[in-house]
């Protein structure tokens, strides 16, 4: 085997492991400050939107 092929395979494996770990980390860790879709809007903001 050529040295270039071995290096390419090693770099590919390293990249695959890195991406896999990032995906696992993203699915297992929770956000520190999650955004809430159902949160009530403060009244002052509702009044400002109603004026528009």
N, C-alpha and C positions, 0 to 999 in steps of 0.2 A: 504494500500500500504506500502511496505517496504521503509525505509528511503533510502536504496541504489538505488532503482528505481527512487525515486524522485530526488535524487542528480544526477543520470545519465541523466535524462530528462532535468534537469536544465543546466547541462554542455553541453548537446547536443544543446539546444536552444541558449546558449551563443556562442558556436562555429558556429552555423548556422548564427546567426546575424553578427558575426565578419567576416565570409567569404563573406556574402552578401554585407556588407559595403565595404569591400576591392574590390570586383568586381565592384560595382557601382563607387567607387572612381577611379578605373583604366579606366573605360569607359568614365567618365565625365571630368577628368582632362587631360590637354595636357602636353606633355613632356616639360621640360624647355630647353633642348638642343636636339631637334629632329635630327635624322640622315637622310640625304637626299640621296635617291637612284639615283636621276637623276642629281646630282651635277656634273659639269664639273671637270675633273681631271686637276690639274695644269700642265703646259707644262713641267716643269722639271721632274715631275714624269712620264709623258708619254715617255719622252726621255729615262729615266732609264729603263722602261719596254721594250722599243723597242730594247735596246742593248742586252737584255737577249736572 
